[in-house]
Amino acid sequence: METAQRDRTGTGGRPGLWRRLTRRRPLPSVALAGTAVLLVAGVVLPAPYVIEAAGPTFNTVGTHDDRQLVKIDGATTYPSDGQLDLTTVYVRGGPSGRINSINAVLGWLNPSEAVVPQDTLYPPETTRQDVADSNAAAMTTSQEDSVAAALGYLHRPYRTTLTVHAVVPGGAAGATLRAGDEIAAVDGTRVTSLKQLRSLLDAAGSRGADVTVRHGGGTRTEHVALTRDEETGSWQLGVYLVPRYDFPLTVDFQLEQVGGPSAGMMFALGIVEELTPGSLAGDEHIAGTGTITADGDVGPIGGIRQKLEGAAESGARYFLAPAQNCDEVTGHVPDGLTVIEVGSLGEAVNAVEQAAAGNVTDLPSCETR
């Protein structure tokens, strides 16, 4: 007992066990150990962020995997000498697999990447399958709208059927309209497009509208007391509508691994290019992004800065950006890339033609706002 006590207290002729266990370690060793712990924690602990980086570009008037990316049947098509690239964003993290803290820090330090909170892109409890399904649905809608926009720009007729998907609770339609109704006419005028329907409803205004619908082989007419949207001032039925198109041609998009709606404008440009004799783009390399409506309106998208980087890396000289994204573009344009602001398919086509002619100085630019 005494020997054990002397050894423990260090009163013997050699350092005791207790002194060996409690002896202070050199400071560098402690620092290295702390760094190692932080590194391990950074690798293991997930971070509630996603990283957006430049993704690949795809030429809408070219080929992908040895197949025409936008293949049109049922109409005469014409080759293009230029490139009209849609741009993409590669997203790491989120439901597909969370990033760790070190990835997040490295992303913050990389000026070509963006680190954003995960919940700004994905609602809570979103699964990987939810993301895949949502992206696929958005891409399908975008492709259909791009065909409609291109044909509308080229004045090629097609048929649109507007079907009620659901009635807004407490909305104007109330019990008069129901899911599955096809909107056939408003106040006796046949409905041929969503844009026309809006015009007819605005003309009806506070007096309401007589809406003729088809359902299950039958036809009926209901009077709907319209409601007015406080923000836009437009008059509405109070229903969610799904457009279905009957086109005079078939367009096949060969791009399965890309989802979302942001390729719409470039798809529409590709279709216009292929259906127009000659080469609208000349031999220029032009990239861009933006959603598209069937009426040809170009809308904003996410990840614009990363798409600019991707376009520059692919060798593009011009970039078509939605007007509503211009504030994000200013001050972040890669060297050698000229950004042109567009708000409609018509403006985008004009920008392509002016770029081919080398005359873009008079076009609106995000950089000169």
Secondary structure as UniProt FT lines:
FT   HELIX           2..9
FT   HELIX           17..22
FT   HELIX           27..44
FT   STRAND          49..59
FT   TURN            60..61
FT   STRAND          63..64
FT   TURN            65..66
FT   STRAND          67..68
FT   STRAND          70..73
FT   STRAND          83..93
FT   HELIX           94..96
FT   HELIX           101..109
FT   TURN            111..112
FT   STRAND          114..117
FT   HELIX           118..120
FT   TURN            124..125
FT   HELIX           128..153
FT   TURN            154..155
FT   STRAND          159..167
FT   TURN            169..170
FT   TURN            174..176
FT   TURN            179..180
FT   STRAND          182..186
FT   TURN            187..188
FT   STRAND          189..190
FT   HELIX           194..204
FT   HELIX           205..207
FT   STRAND          209..215
FT   TURN            216..217
FT   STRAND          218..224
FT   STRAND          227..228
FT   TURN            230..232
FT   STRAND          235..236
FT   STRAND          239..246
FT   STRAND          250..253
FT   TURN            256..257
FT   TURN            262..263
FT   HELIX           264..275
FT   TURN            280..283
FT   STRAND          285..288
FT   STRAND          291..292
FT   TURN            294..295
FT   STRAND          297..299
FT   HELIX           304..314
FT   STRAND          318..322
FT   HELIX           323..325
FT   HELIX           326..329
FT   TURN            330..331
FT   TURN            335..336
FT   STRAND          338..342
FT   HELIX           345..356
FT   TURN            357..358
FT   TURN            361..362
FT   HELIX           366..368
//
